[in-house]
Amino acid sequence: MEKSCPVTKILDNLSKKWALVILRELHNNGTKRFNDLLKGMENISPRTLSKRLKELERLGLVARKKFNEIPPRVEYSLTGQGRELIKCFKYLDKWVKKFG
């Protein structure tokens, strides 16, 4: 059996619709609640946002913090890994500007 390339794995996940937009939104605006994320991104459905957040959380890029309050409150933010990934995009941006 062939081993999966880690770069291919992360690119497959990041190429899913809305994944990069969610990361950008959390990077630019810090910790956000679900409805705030939903309002900040036009045309995304609540179901899709929920699904992408779970995938990004599973990848270790987004952290979900649940507060034991009534009504329940959940906040999302970038993890350290997520912030490191954003740095990679900055280098990619420089590369595109130079060679793209």
C-alpha positions as CSV (number, residue, x, y, z in Angstrom):
1,M,0.0,0.0,0.0
2,E,1.3,3.4,-0.9
3,K,1.8,6.1,1.8
4,S,-0.3,9.2,1.4
5,C,1.7,12.4,0.9
6,P,1.1,14.8,3.8
7,V,1.2,17.8,1.5
8,T,-1.4,16.3,-0.8
9,K,-3.6,15.5,2.3
10,I,-3.6,19.1,3.6
11,L,-4.1,20.6,0.1
12,D,-7.1,18.3,-0.5
13,N,-8.6,19.6,2.7
14,L,-7.8,23.2,2.1
15,S,-9.1,23.1,-1.4
16,K,-12.6,22.3,-0.2
17,K,-15.0,25.2,-0.8
18,W,-14.9,27.8,2.1
19,A,-12.0,26.3,4.0
20,L,-9.6,29.1,3.2
21,V,-12.2,31.7,3.6
22,I,-12.9,30.4,7.1
23,L,-9.2,30.5,8.0
24,R,-8.9,34.0,6.6
25,E,-11.9,35.2,8.6
26,L,-10.5,33.8,11.8
27,H,-7.0,35.2,11.0
28,N,-8.3,38.7,10.2
29,N,-10.9,38.9,13.0
30,G,-9.7,36.6,15.8
31,T,-12.0,34.5,17.9
32,K,-15.5,34.4,16.5
33,R,-18.8,32.8,17.4
34,F,-20.6,30.6,14.8
35,N,-23.2,33.2,13.9
36,D,-20.6,35.9,13.6
37,L,-18.7,33.7,11.1
38,L,-21.9,33.0,9.2
39,K,-22.6,36.8,8.9
40,G,-19.1,37.6,7.9
41,M,-19.1,35.1,4.9
42,E,-21.8,35.7,2.4
43,N,-23.5,32.7,0.7
44,I,-22.3,30.0,3.0
45,S,-24.9,27.8,4.5
46,P,-24.9,27.0,8.2
47,R,-24.6,23.3,7.4
48,T,-21.5,23.9,5.2
49,L,-19.9,26.2,7.8
50,S,-20.4,23.6,10.5
51,K,-19.0,20.8,8.3
52,R,-15.9,22.9,7.4
53,L,-15.3,24.0,11.0
54,K,-15.3,20.3,12.1
55,E,-12.9,19.3,9.3
56,L,-10.5,22.2,10.2
57,E,-10.8,21.3,13.9
58,R,-9.9,17.7,13.1
59,L,-6.9,18.9,11.2
60,G,-5.8,20.9,14.2
61,L,-6.1,24.3,12.5
62,V,-9.2,25.6,14.3
63,A,-10.0,25.4,18.0
64,R,-13.5,25.1,19.3
65,K,-14.2,26.4,22.8
66,K,-17.5,25.6,24.5
67,F,-18.7,27.6,27.4
68,N,-21.2,26.1,30.0
69,E,-23.7,28.9,29.8
70,I,-27.3,29.3,29.0
71,P,-27.7,29.9,26.2
72,P,-24.7,27.8,25.1
73,R,-21.8,29.7,23.7
74,V,-19.2,28.3,21.3
75,E,-16.2,30.2,20.0
76,Y,-13.8,29.4,17.2
77,S,-10.2,30.5,16.8
78,L,-7.0,29.6,15.0
79,T,-4.7,27.2,16.7
80,G,-0.9,27.6,16.7
81,Q,-0.8,25.3,13.7
82,G,-3.4,27.4,12.0
83,R,-1.4,30.5,12.6
84,E,1.7,28.8,11.2
85,L,-0.2,27.8,8.1
86,I,-1.2,31.4,7.5
87,K,2.5,32.3,7.5
88,C,2.9,29.8,4.6
89,F,0.2,31.6,2.7
90,K,2.1,34.8,3.1
91,Y,5.2,33.2,1.5
92,L,3.0,31.8,-1.3
93,D,1.6,35.3,-1.8
94,K,5.1,36.7,-2.2
95,W,6.0,33.9,-4.7
96,V,2.8,34.6,-6.8
97,K,3.5,38.3,-6.9
98,K,7.1,37.6,-8.0
99,F,6.5,34.7,-10.5
100,G,2.7,34.4,-11.1
